[in-house]
């Protein structure tokens, strides 16, 4: 296991969060999270993004050029739906958009997706063991 694979993001222990705060966190835009989880169950590749974001456009274009079909979930733009996007960021732990998921696993944003396309890692993840069929 490489250091990156072994790295974990520090998260505040739930015992250090007051019960009422935990309840409020759990009820923060659950419908949006349900939509994302449903998309992850239904589609091998999911891109979550926002309008007018060049990184989202770039990753969608890169996936299209590579012939990788994906489901796109757009949540507003810079000034709209920011709370819904925040709920997804809190859930995934990824701080920016796009958020690209392959077979339900967060791959990352534009830079990591482009790199995974270039080195074949994205295709291997799609076509590897335990997949639900071919990506084509």
N, CA, C and O atoms as a GROMACS GRO file, in nm:
protein
  544
    1UNK      N    1   0.084  -0.118   0.000
    1UNK     CA    2   0.000   0.000   0.000
    1UNK      C    3   0.089   0.125   0.000
    1UNK      O    4   0.180   0.137   0.082
    2UNK      N    5   0.062   0.216  -0.092
    2UNK     CA    6   0.142   0.338  -0.099
    2UNK      C    7   0.099   0.434   0.010
    2UNK      O    8  -0.010   0.419   0.066
    3UNK      N    9   0.184   0.534   0.043
    3UNK     CA   10   0.146   0.632   0.145
    3UNK      C   11   0.012   0.702   0.113
    3UNK      O   12  -0.066   0.731   0.202
    4UNK      N   13  -0.011   0.728  -0.017
    4UNK     CA   14  -0.137   0.794  -0.055
    4UNK      C   15  -0.256   0.704  -0.023
    4UNK      O   16  -0.356   0.750   0.030
    5UNK      N   17  -0.244   0.574  -0.055
    5UNK     CA   18  -0.354   0.482  -0.029
    5UNK      C   19  -0.379   0.466   0.121
    5UNK      O   20  -0.491   0.437   0.162
    6UNK      N   21  -0.276   0.485   0.200
    6UNK     CA   22  -0.287   0.468   0.344
    6UNK      C   23  -0.328   0.597   0.414
    6UNK      O   24  -0.366   0.595   0.531
    7UNK      N   25  -0.322   0.709   0.344
    7UNK     CA   26  -0.352   0.838   0.404
    7UNK      C   27  -0.500   0.849   0.436
    7UNK      O   28  -0.585   0.801   0.361
    8UNK      N   29  -0.530   0.911   0.546
    8UNK     CA   30  -0.669   0.936   0.580
    8UNK      C   31  -0.684   1.084   0.612
    8UNK      O   32  -0.592   1.148   0.663
    9UNK      N   33  -0.800   1.135   0.580
    9UNK     CA   34  -0.831   1.274   0.607
    9UNK      C   35  -0.877   1.285   0.751
    9UNK      O   36  -0.964   1.209   0.793
   10UNK      N   37  -0.820   1.376   0.828
   10UNK     CA   38  -0.867   1.390   0.966
   10UNK      C   39  -1.013   1.434   0.970
   10UNK      O   40  -1.052   1.528   0.902
   11UNK      N   41  -1.090   1.365   1.048
   11UNK     CA   42  -1.232   1.395   1.065
   11UNK      C   43  -1.260   1.406   1.214
   11UNK      O   44  -1.214   1.324   1.294
   12UNK      N   45  -1.336   1.505   1.250
   12UNK     CA   46  -1.373   1.523   1.390
   12UNK      C   47  -1.449   1.400   1.439
   12UNK      O   48  -1.547   1.358   1.376
   13UNK      N   49  -1.406   1.344   1.547
   13UNK     CA   50  -1.472   1.226   1.602
   13UNK      C   51  -1.617   1.258   1.636
   13UNK      O   52  -1.646   1.367   1.687
   14UNK      N   53  -1.708   1.165   1.609
   14UNK     CA   54  -1.850   1.191   1.635
   14UNK      C   55  -1.876   1.216   1.783
   14UNK      O   56  -1.971   1.286   1.818
   15UNK      N   57  -1.793   1.159   1.871
   15UNK     CA   58  -1.810   1.183   2.014
   15UNK      C   59  -1.781   1.328   2.051
   15UNK      O   60  -1.818   1.372   2.160
   16UNK      N   61  -1.713   1.402   1.961
   16UNK     CA   62  -1.680   1.542   1.986
   16UNK      C   63  -1.780   1.637   1.920
   16UNK      O   64  -1.757   1.758   1.914
   17UNK      N   65  -1.891   1.581   1.870
   17UNK     CA   66  -1.997   1.661   1.809
   17UNK      C   67  -2.123   1.643   1.895
   17UNK      O   68  -2.166   1.531   1.922
   18UNK      N   69  -2.180   1.752   1.936
   18UNK     CA   70  -2.299   1.748   2.020
   18UNK      C   71  -2.413   1.675   1.947
   18UNK      O   72  -2.424   1.686   1.824
   19UNK      N   73  -2.497   1.603   2.019
   19UNK     CA   74  -2.606   1.528   1.956
   19UNK      C   75  -2.696   1.613   1.866
   19UNK      O   76  -2.733   1.568   1.757
   20UNK      N   77  -2.731   1.734   1.908
   20UNK     CA   78  -2.816   1.817   1.823
   20UNK      C   79  -2.743   1.859   1.696
   20UNK      O   80  -2.805   1.873   1.591
   21UNK      N   81  -2.613   1.880   1.705
   21UNK     CA   82  -2.535   1.914   1.586
   21UNK      C   83  -2.530   1.794   1.492
   21UNK      O   84  -2.541   1.811   1.370
   22UNK      N   85  -2.515   1.672   1.545
   22UNK     CA   86  -2.516   1.551   1.460
   22UNK      C   87  -2.649   1.538   1.389
   22UNK      O   88  -2.652   1.503   1.271
   23UNK      N   89  -2.758   1.565   1.458
   23UNK     CA   90  -2.891   1.558   1.394
   23UNK      C   91  -2.902   1.657   1.281
   23UNK      O   92  -2.951   1.625   1.173
   24UNK      N   93  -2.856   1.780   1.306
   24UNK     CA   94  -2.864   1.884   1.203
   24UNK      C   95  -2.777   1.846   1.083
   24UNK      O   96  -2.817   1.866   0.968
   25UNK      N   97  -2.660   1.791   1.108
   25UNK     CA   98  -2.572   1.748   1.000
   25UNK      C   99  -2.638   1.638   0.918
   25UNK      O  100  -2.630   1.639   0.795
   26UNK      N  101  -2.702   1.545   0.984
   26UNK     CA  102  -2.766   1.433   0.914
   26UNK      C  103  -2.884   1.479   0.829
   26UNK      O  104  -2.920   1.412   0.732
   27UNK      N  105  -2.944   1.591   0.864
   27UNK     CA  106  -3.061   1.638   0.790
   27UNK      C  107  -3.028   1.750   0.692
   27UNK      O  108  -3.118   1.819   0.643
   28UNK      N  109  -2.900   1.770   0.661
   28UNK     CA  110  -2.856   1.876   0.571
   28UNK      C  111  -2.866   1.828   0.426
   28UNK      O  112  -2.777   1.759   0.377
   29UNK      N  113  -2.973   1.863   0.360
   29UNK     CA  114  -3.000   1.830   0.220
   29UNK      C  115  -2.988   1.681   0.188
   29UNK      O  116  -2.913   1.642   0.099
   30UNK      N  117  -3.062   1.597   0.261
   30UNK     CA  118  -3.053   1.452   0.237
   30UNK      C  119  -3.103   1.412   0.098
   30UNK      O  120  -3.057   1.312   0.044
   31UNK      N  121  -3.197   1.486   0.040
   31UNK     CA  122  -3.249   1.449  -0.092
   31UNK      C  123  -3.139   1.459  -0.199
   31UNK      O  124  -3.134   1.377  -0.290
   32UNK      N  125  -3.053   1.559  -0.187
   32UNK     CA  126  -2.943   1.574  -0.282
   32UNK      C  127  -2.847   1.455  -0.270
   32UNK      O  128  -2.803   1.399  -0.370
   33UNK      N  129  -2.817   1.419  -0.147
   33UNK     CA  130  -2.728   1.304  -0.125
   33UNK      C  131  -2.792   1.175  -0.175
   33UNK      O  132  -2.723   1.089  -0.230
   34UNK      N  133  -2.923   1.162  -0.156
   34UNK     CA  134  -2.994   1.045  -0.209
   34UNK      C  135  -2.983   1.038  -0.361
   34UNK      O  136  -2.963   0.931  -0.417
   35UNK      N  137  -2.995   1.154  -0.427
   35UNK     CA  138  -2.982   1.158  -0.573
   35UNK      C  139  -2.844   1.113  -0.617
   35UNK      O  140  -2.831   1.037  -0.713
   36UNK      N  141  -2.742   1.160  -0.548
   36UNK     CA  142  -2.605   1.122  -0.584
   36UNK      C  143  -2.584   0.973  -0.559
   36UNK      O  144  -2.528   0.903  -0.644
   37UNK      N  145  -2.628   0.923  -0.445
   37UNK     CA  146  -2.611   0.780  -0.414
   37UNK      C  147  -2.685   0.693  -0.515
   37UNK      O  148  -2.636   0.587  -0.554
   38UNK      N  149  -2.804   0.737  -0.557
   38UNK     CA  150  -2.881   0.663  -0.657
   38UNK      C  151  -2.805   0.660  -0.791
   38UNK      O  152  -2.797   0.556  -0.856
   39UNK      N  153  -2.748   0.774  -0.829
   39UNK     CA  154  -2.670   0.780  -0.953
   39UNK      C  155  -2.549   0.688  -0.945
   39UNK      O  156  -2.516   0.621  -1.042
   40UNK      N  157  -2.483   0.684  -0.829
   40UNK     CA  158  -2.367   0.597  -0.812
   40UNK      C  159  -2.404   0.450  -0.825
   40UNK      O  160  -2.325   0.369  -0.874
   41UNK      N  161  -2.525   0.415  -0.780
   41UNK     CA  162  -2.571   0.277  -0.791
   41UNK      C  163  -2.610   0.243  -0.935
   41UNK      O  164  -2.599   0.127  -0.976
   42UNK      N  165  -2.655   0.342  -1.010
   42UNK     CA  166  -2.708   0.319  -1.144
   42UNK      C  167  -2.605   0.333  -1.256
   42UNK      O  168  -2.621   0.271  -1.361
   43UNK      N  169  -2.501   0.412  -1.236
   43UNK     CA  170  -2.408   0.446  -1.344
   43UNK      C  171  -2.264   0.417  -1.305
   43UNK      O  172  -2.222   0.449  -1.193
   44UNK      N  173  -2.188   0.357  -1.396
   44UNK     CA  174  -2.048   0.329  -1.364
   44UNK      C  175  -1.964   0.455  -1.342
   44UNK      O  176  -1.874   0.456  -1.259
   45UNK      N  177  -1.994   0.562  -1.415
   45UNK     CA  178  -1.920   0.687  -1.400
   45UNK      C  179  -2.019   0.800  -1.376
   45UNK      O  180  -2.114   0.818  -1.452
   46UNK      N  181  -1.996   0.874  -1.270
   46UNK     CA  182  -2.082   0.987  -1.235
   46UNK      C  183  -1.994   1.110  -1.214
   46UNK      O  184  -1.892   1.104  -1.146
   47UNK      N  185  -2.037   1.220  -1.274
   47UNK     CA  186  -1.970   1.348  -1.256
   47UNK      C  187  -2.069   1.442  -1.188
   47UNK      O  188  -2.179   1.463  -1.238
   48UNK      N  189  -2.030   1.496  -1.075
   48UNK     CA  190  -2.111   1.594  -1.005
   48UNK      C  191  -2.044   1.729  -1.024
   48UNK      O  192  -1.924   1.744  -0.998
   49UNK      N  193  -2.121   1.826  -1.069
   49UNK     CA  194  -2.060   1.955  -1.097
   49UNK      C  195  -2.158   2.070  -1.090
   49UNK      O  196  -2.267   2.061  -1.033
   50UNK      N  197  -2.114   2.179  -1.151
   50UNK     CA  198  -2.192   2.301  -1.149
   50UNK      C  199  -2.170   2.375  -1.280
   50UNK      O  200  -2.066   2.363  -1.344
   51UNK      N  201  -2.271   2.453  -1.320
   51UNK     CA  202  -2.263   2.530  -1.443
   51UNK      C  203  -2.152   2.634  -1.432
   51UNK      O  204  -2.118   2.679  -1.323
   52UNK      N  205  -2.099   2.671  -1.544
   52UNK     CA  206  -2.000   2.778  -1.556
   52UNK      C  207  -1.866   2.746  -1.492
   52UNK      O  208  -1.781   2.834  -1.482
   53UNK      N  209  -1.844   2.625  -1.447
   53UNK     CA  210  -1.716   2.588  -1.388
   53UNK      C  211  -1.630   2.525  -1.498
   53UNK      O  212  -1.666   2.420  -1.550
   54UNK      N  213  -1.519   2.586  -1.533
   54UNK     CA  214  -1.439   2.533  -1.643
   54UNK      C  215  -1.381   2.395  -1.614
   54UNK      O  216  -1.360   2.316  -1.706
   55UNK      N  217  -1.354   2.363  -1.488
   55UNK     CA  218  -1.300   2.231  -1.454
   55UNK      C  219  -1.403   2.122  -1.479
   55UNK      O  220  -1.368   2.012  -1.522
   56UNK      N  221  -1.528   2.152  -1.451
   56UNK     CA  222  -1.636   2.056  -1.478
   56UNK      C  223  -1.648   2.035  -1.629
   56UNK      O  224  -1.657   1.921  -1.675
   57UNK      N  225  -1.648   2.142  -1.704
   57UNK     CA  226  -1.656   2.132  -1.850
   57UNK      C  227  -1.538   2.053  -1.906
   57UNK      O  228  -1.555   1.970  -1.996
   58UNK      N  229  -1.419   2.078  -1.854
   58UNK     CA  230  -1.300   2.009  -1.903
   58UNK      C  231  -1.306   1.859  -1.876
   58UNK      O  232  -1.270   1.779  -1.962
   59UNK      N  233  -1.352   1.820  -1.758
   59UNK     CA  234  -1.356   1.677  -1.727
   59UNK      C  235  -1.464   1.607  -1.810
   59UNK      O  236  -1.445   1.494  -1.853
   60UNK      N  237  -1.576   1.674  -1.831
   60UNK     CA  238  -1.681   1.614  -1.916
   60UNK      C  239  -1.630   1.597  -2.058
   60UNK      O  240  -1.654   1.494  -2.121
   61UNK      N  241  -1.560   1.697  -2.109
   61UNK     CA  242  -1.503   1.690  -2.244
   61UNK      C  243  -1.400   1.577  -2.253
   61UNK      O  244  -1.397   1.504  -2.351
   62UNK      N  245  -1.316   1.563  -2.151
   62UNK     CA  246  -1.214   1.458  -2.151
   62UNK      C  247  -1.278   1.319  -2.150
   62UNK      O  248  -1.233   1.229  -2.221
   63UNK      N  249  -1.383   1.302  -2.071
   63UNK     CA  250  -1.453   1.173  -2.069
   63UNK      C  251  -1.518   1.145  -2.203
   63UNK      O  252  -1.513   1.033  -2.253
   64UNK      N  253  -1.579   1.247  -2.262
   64UNK     CA  254  -1.640   1.231  -2.395
   64UNK      C  255  -1.535   1.190  -2.498
   64UNK      O  256  -1.557   1.096  -2.575
   65UNK      N  257  -1.421   1.260  -2.500
   65UNK     CA  258  -1.314   1.230  -2.596
   65UNK      C  259  -1.263   1.086  -2.578
   65UNK      O  260  -1.226   1.020  -2.675
   66UNK      N  261  -1.260   1.040  -2.453
   66UNK     CA  262  -1.212   0.904  -2.425
   66UNK      C  263  -1.320   0.799  -2.450
   66UNK      O  264  -1.293   0.679  -2.439
   67UNK      N  265  -1.441   0.843  -2.485
   67UNK     CA  266  -1.549   0.748  -2.510
   67UNK      C  267  -1.603   0.684  -2.385
   67UNK      O  268  -1.656   0.573  -2.390
   68UNK      N  269  -1.590   0.752  -2.272
   68UNK     CA  270  -1.639   0.698  -2.144
   68UNK      C  271  -1.775   0.760  -2.115
   68UNK      O  272  -1.785   0.880  -2.087
   69UNK      N  273  -1.881   0.679  -2.120
   69UNK     CA  274  -2.014   0.733  -2.088
   69UNK      C  275  -2.023   0.765  -1.938
   69UNK      O  276  -1.964   0.696  -1.855
   70UNK      N  277  -2.096   0.869  -1.906
   70UNK     CA  278  -2.110   0.910  -1.767
   70UNK      C  279  -2.245   0.975  -1.744
   70UNK      O  280  -2.308   1.025  -1.837
   71UNK      N  281  -2.287   0.974  -1.620
   71UNK     CA  282  -2.406   1.048  -1.578
   71UNK      C  283  -2.358   1.178  -1.516
   71UNK      O  284  -2.267   1.178  -1.433
   72UNK      N  285  -2.421   1.288  -1.555
   72UNK     CA  286  -2.382   1.418  -1.504
   72UNK      C  287  -2.492   1.473  -1.415
   72UNK      O  288  -2.608   1.478  -1.455
   73UNK      N  289  -2.455   1.515  -1.296
   73UNK     CA  290  -2.546   1.580  -1.203
   73UNK      C  291  -2.498   1.723  -1.188
   73UNK      O  292  -2.390   1.748  -1.135
   74UNK      N  293  -2.580   1.816  -1.234
   74UNK     CA  294  -2.545   1.957  -1.222
   74UNK      C  295  -2.624   2.020  -1.110
   74UNK      O  296  -2.746   2.006  -1.102
   75UNK      N  297  -2.553   2.089  -1.023
   75UNK     CA  298  -2.616   2.154  -0.909
   75UNK      C  299  -2.588   2.304  -0.912
   75UNK      O  300  -2.496   2.352  -0.846
   76UNK      N  301  -2.668   2.375  -0.988
   76UNK     CA  302  -2.661   2.520  -0.990
   76UNK      C  303  -2.532   2.574  -1.047
   76UNK      O  304  -2.460   2.506  -1.120
   77UNK      N  305  -2.505   2.699  -1.010
   77UNK     CA  306  -2.384   2.767  -1.054
   77UNK      C  307  -2.321   2.833  -0.933
   77UNK      O  308  -2.352   2.797  -0.819
   78UNK      N  309  -2.234   2.927  -0.955
   78UNK     CA  310  -2.159   2.985  -0.844
   78UNK      C  311  -2.248   3.047  -0.736
   78UNK      O  312  -2.216   3.039  -0.617
   79UNK      N  313  -2.357   3.108  -0.776
   79UNK     CA  314  -2.441   3.178  -0.678
   79UNK      C  315  -2.569   3.104  -0.643
   79UNK      O  316  -2.648   3.154  -0.562
   80UNK      N  317  -2.593   2.989  -0.701
   80UNK     CA  318  -2.714   2.915  -0.669
   80UNK      C  319  -2.680   2.772  -0.627
   80UNK      O  320  -2.579   2.716  -0.669
   81UNK      N  321  -2.764   2.716  -0.546
   81UNK     CA  322  -2.752   2.577  -0.498
   81UNK      C  323  -2.621   2.550  -0.424
   81UNK      O  324  -2.573   2.436  -0.420
   82UNK      N  325  -2.564   2.653  -0.364
   82UNK     CA  326  -2.436   2.632  -0.295
   82UNK      C  327  -2.452   2.544  -0.172
   82UNK      O  328  -2.359   2.471  -0.137
   83UNK      N  329  -2.568   2.549  -0.106
   83UNK     CA  330  -2.586   2.462   0.012
   83UNK      C  331  -2.594   2.316  -0.029
   83UNK      O  332  -2.542   2.228   0.040
   84UNK      N  333  -2.659   2.289  -0.141
   84UNK     CA  334  -2.667   2.151  -0.190
   84UNK      C  335  -2.528   2.100  -0.226
   84UNK      O  336  -2.493   1.986  -0.196
   85UNK      N  337  -2.448   2.185  -0.290
   85UNK     CA  338  -2.311   2.145  -0.323
   85UNK      C  339  -2.229   2.125  -0.196
   85UNK      O  340  -2.146   2.034  -0.189
   86UNK      N  341  -2.252   2.210  -0.096
   86UNK     CA  342  -2.181   2.194   0.031
   86UNK      C  343  -2.215   2.060   0.095
   86UNK      O  344  -2.127   1.994   0.152
   87UNK      N  345  -2.341   2.018   0.087
   87UNK     CA  346  -2.380   1.888   0.143
   87UNK      C  347  -2.302   1.775   0.077
   87UNK      O  348  -2.259   1.682   0.145
   88UNK      N  349  -2.283   1.785  -0.053
   88UNK     CA  350  -2.206   1.681  -0.124
   88UNK      C  351  -2.060   1.686  -0.084
   88UNK      O  352  -1.998   1.582  -0.064
   89UNK      N  353  -2.003   1.805  -0.071
   89UNK     CA  354  -1.864   1.818  -0.028
   89UNK      C  355  -1.844   1.759   0.111
   89UNK      O  356  -1.745   1.690   0.137
   90UNK      N  357  -1.937   1.786   0.201
   90UNK     CA  358  -1.926   1.732   0.336
   90UNK      C  359  -1.937   1.580   0.334
   90UNK      O  360  -1.865   1.511   0.407
   91UNK      N  361  -2.025   1.529   0.251
   91UNK     CA  362  -2.047   1.384   0.242
   91UNK      C  363  -1.925   1.314   0.183
   91UNK      O  364  -1.880   1.213   0.237
   92UNK      N  365  -1.872   1.368   0.073
   92UNK     CA  366  -1.763   1.300   0.004
   92UNK      C  367  -1.626   1.330   0.065
   92UNK      O  368  -1.534   1.249   0.057
   93UNK      N  369  -1.614   1.448   0.127
   93UNK     CA  370  -1.485   1.490   0.178
   93UNK      C  371  -1.399   1.557   0.072
   93UNK      O  372  -1.288   1.600   0.102
   94UNK      N  373  -1.448   1.569  -0.052
   94UNK     CA  374  -1.373   1.634  -0.159
   94UNK      C  375  -1.412   1.780  -0.164
   94UNK      O  376  -1.531   1.810  -0.172
   95UNK      N  377  -1.316   1.873  -0.160
   95UNK     CA  378  -1.347   2.015  -0.141
   95UNK      C  379  -1.391   2.093  -0.265
   95UNK      O  380  -1.436   2.207  -0.252
   96UNK      N  381  -1.380   2.034  -0.384
   96UNK     CA  382  -1.408   2.111  -0.505
   96UNK      C  383  -1.495   2.032  -0.602
   96UNK      O  384  -1.527   1.916  -0.580
   97UNK      N  385  -1.531   2.100  -0.711
   97UNK     CA  386  -1.604   2.036  -0.821
   97UNK      C  387  -1.522   2.052  -0.948
   97UNK      O  388  -1.456   2.154  -0.968
   98UNK      N  389  -1.526   1.951  -1.032
   98UNK     CA  390  -1.615   1.837  -1.030
   98UNK      C  391  -1.572   1.733  -0.928
   98UNK      O  392  -1.460   1.732  -0.877
   99UNK      N  393  -1.668   1.646  -0.900
   99UNK     CA  394  -1.639   1.526  -0.824
   99UNK      C  395  -1.672   1.410  -0.917
   99UNK      O  396  -1.786   1.395  -0.962
  100UNK      N  397  -1.571   1.330  -0.947
  100UNK     CA  398  -1.586   1.220  -1.041
  100UNK      C  399  -1.580   1.088  -0.964
  100UNK      O  400  -1.486   1.063  -0.889
  101UNK      N  401  -1.682   1.007  -0.985
  101UNK     CA  402  -1.691   0.876  -0.920
  101UNK      C  403  -1.686   0.767  -1.027
  101UNK      O  404  -1.752   0.778  -1.131
  102UNK      N  405  -1.609   0.663  -1.001
  102UNK     CA  406  -1.600   0.549  -1.092
  102UNK      C  407  -1.633   0.425  -1.011
  102UNK      O  408  -1.566   0.392  -0.912
  103UNK      N  409  -1.737   0.356  -1.054
  103UNK     CA  410  -1.786   0.237  -0.982
  103UNK      C  411  -1.810   0.268  -0.834
  103UNK      O  412  -1.780   0.186  -0.746
  104UNK      N  413  -1.864   0.387  -0.808
  104UNK     CA  414  -1.900   0.426  -0.672
  104UNK      C  415  -1.787   0.479  -0.588
  104UNK      O  416  -1.809   0.518  -0.473
  105UNK      N  417  -1.665   0.482  -0.642
  105UNK     CA  418  -1.549   0.530  -0.569
  105UNK      C  419  -1.513   0.670  -0.617
  105UNK      O  420  -1.505   0.694  -0.738
  106UNK      N  421  -1.490   0.761  -0.525
  106UNK     CA  422  -1.449   0.896  -0.562
  106UNK      C  423  -1.310   0.889  -0.623
  106UNK      O  424  -1.214   0.846  -0.560
  107UNK      N  425  -1.301   0.933  -0.749
  107UNK     CA  426  -1.172   0.938  -0.819
  107UNK      C  427  -1.102   1.070  -0.790
  107UNK      O  428  -0.980   1.074  -0.776
  108UNK      N  429  -1.180   1.178  -0.782
  108UNK     CA  430  -1.124   1.311  -0.756
  108UNK      C  431  -1.185   1.413  -0.848
  108UNK      O  432  -1.301   1.401  -0.889
  109UNK      N  433  -1.106   1.515  -0.880
  109UNK     CA  434  -1.152   1.624  -0.966
  109UNK      C  435  -1.092   1.613  -1.105
  109UNK      O  436  -1.057   1.505  -1.152
  110UNK      N  437  -1.079   1.728  -1.170
  110UNK     CA  438  -1.031   1.730  -1.308
  110UNK      C  439  -0.891   1.672  -1.322
  110UNK      O  440  -0.868   1.586  -1.407
  111UNK      N  441  -0.797   1.718  -1.242
  111UNK     CA  442  -0.658   1.674  -1.259
  111UNK      C  443  -0.642   1.524  -1.241
  111UNK      O  444  -0.572   1.459  -1.319
  112UNK      N  445  -0.705   1.470  -1.140
  112UNK     CA  446  -0.691   1.326  -1.115
  112UNK      C  447  -0.766   1.243  -1.218
  112UNK      O  448  -0.723   1.133  -1.253
  113UNK      N  449  -0.878   1.294  -1.268
  113UNK     CA  450  -0.953   1.223  -1.371
  113UNK      C  451  -0.875   1.222  -1.502
  113UNK      O  452  -0.865   1.118  -1.568
  114UNK      N  453  -0.820   1.336  -1.541
  114UNK     CA  454  -0.742   1.343  -1.664
  114UNK      C  455  -0.620   1.250  -1.654
  114UNK      O  456  -0.587   1.181  -1.750
  115UNK      N  457  -0.555   1.249  -1.539
  115UNK     CA  458  -0.440   1.160  -1.519
  115UNK      C  459  -0.483   1.013  -1.527
  115UNK      O  460  -0.412   0.931  -1.585
  116UNK      N  461  -0.597   0.979  -1.468
  116UNK     CA  462  -0.647   0.840  -1.471
  116UNK      C  463  -0.688   0.799  -1.612
  116UNK      O  464  -0.676   0.681  -1.648
  117UNK      N  465  -0.735   0.892  -1.691
  117UNK     CA  466  -0.764   0.862  -1.832
  117UNK      C  467  -0.633   0.838  -1.908
  117UNK      O  468  -0.623   0.745  -1.988
  118UNK      N  469  -0.535   0.922  -1.882
  118UNK     CA  470  -0.407   0.914  -1.954
  118UNK      C  471  -0.330   0.785  -1.923
  118UNK      O  472  -0.272   0.725  -2.012
  119UNK      N  473  -0.331   0.744  -1.797
  119UNK     CA  474  -0.252   0.625  -1.762
  119UNK      C  475  -0.333   0.495  -1.763
  119UNK      O  476  -0.280   0.388  -1.733
  120UNK      N  477  -0.461   0.504  -1.799
  120UNK     CA  478  -0.544   0.385  -1.810
  120UNK      C  479  -0.610   0.341  -1.682
  120UNK      O  480  -0.685   0.243  -1.682
  121UNK      N  481  -0.584   0.409  -1.571
  121UNK     CA  482  -0.639   0.368  -1.443
  121UNK      C  483  -0.791   0.375  -1.441
  121UNK      O  484  -0.856   0.290  -1.381
  122UNK      N  485  -0.847   0.475  -1.506
  122UNK     CA  486  -0.993   0.487  -1.506
  122UNK      C  487  -1.054   0.369  -1.580
  122UNK      O  488  -1.149   0.308  -1.532
  123UNK      N  489  -1.001   0.336  -1.696
  123UNK     CA  490  -1.053   0.222  -1.774
  123UNK      C  491  -1.035   0.092  -1.698
  123UNK      O  492  -1.124   0.007  -1.700
  124UNK      N  493  -0.921   0.074  -1.631
  124UNK     CA  494  -0.900  -0.048  -1.552
  124UNK      C  495  -1.001  -0.058  -1.439
  124UNK      O  496  -1.050  -0.166  -1.408
  125UNK      N  497  -1.032   0.055  -1.376
  125UNK     CA  498  -1.131   0.054  -1.268
  125UNK      C  499  -1.268   0.017  -1.324
  125UNK      O  500  -1.345  -0.054  -1.259
  126UNK      N  501  -1.299   0.066  -1.443
  126UNK     CA  502  -1.428   0.033  -1.505
  126UNK      C  503  -1.437  -0.114  -1.543
  126UNK      O  504  -1.540  -0.179  -1.522
  127UNK      N  505  -1.328  -0.167  -1.598
  127UNK     CA  506  -1.330  -0.302  -1.654
  127UNK      C  507  -1.276  -0.408  -1.559
  127UNK      O  508  -1.273  -0.526  -1.594
  128UNK      N  509  -1.232  -0.368  -1.440
  128UNK     CA  510  -1.168  -0.460  -1.348
  128UNK      C  511  -1.264  -0.557  -1.282
  128UNK      O  512  -1.384  -0.554  -1.308
  129UNK      N  513  -1.209  -0.643  -1.196
  129UNK     CA  514  -1.290  -0.742  -1.126
  129UNK      C  515  -1.397  -0.676  -1.040
  129UNK      O  516  -1.376  -0.569  -0.982
  130UNK      N  517  -1.510  -0.741  -1.033
  130UNK     CA  518  -1.619  -0.690  -0.950
  130UNK      C  519  -1.701  -0.582  -1.017
  130UNK      O  520  -1.787  -0.521  -0.953
  131UNK      N  521  -1.675  -0.557  -1.145
  131UNK     CA  522  -1.754  -0.456  -1.215
  131UNK      C  523  -1.885  -0.516  -1.260
  131UNK      O  524  -1.904  -0.638  -1.261
  132UNK      N  525  -1.974  -0.427  -1.299
  132UNK     CA  526  -2.108  -0.470  -1.338
  132UNK      C  527  -2.116  -0.483  -1.489
  132UNK      O  528  -2.224  -0.464  -1.546
  133UNK      N  529  -2.006  -0.516  -1.557
  133UNK     CA  530  -2.007  -0.530  -1.701
  133UNK      C  531  -1.906  -0.438  -1.764
  133UNK      O  532  -1.833  -0.367  -1.695
  134UNK      N  533  -1.903  -0.438  -1.893
  134UNK     CA  534  -1.808  -0.359  -1.967
  134UNK      C  535  -1.847  -0.213  -1.968
  134UNK      O  536  -1.965  -0.179  -1.953
  135UNK      N  537  -1.750  -0.127  -1.986
  135UNK     CA  538  -1.778   0.017  -1.992
  135UNK      C  539  -1.826   0.057  -2.129
  135UNK      O  540  -1.877   0.168  -2.144
  136UNK      N  541  -1.812  -0.027  -2.228
  136UNK     CA  542  -1.852   0.011  -2.364
  136UNK      C  543  -1.997  -0.016  -2.390
  136UNK      O  544  -2.045   0.010  -2.500
   0.00000   0.00000   0.00000
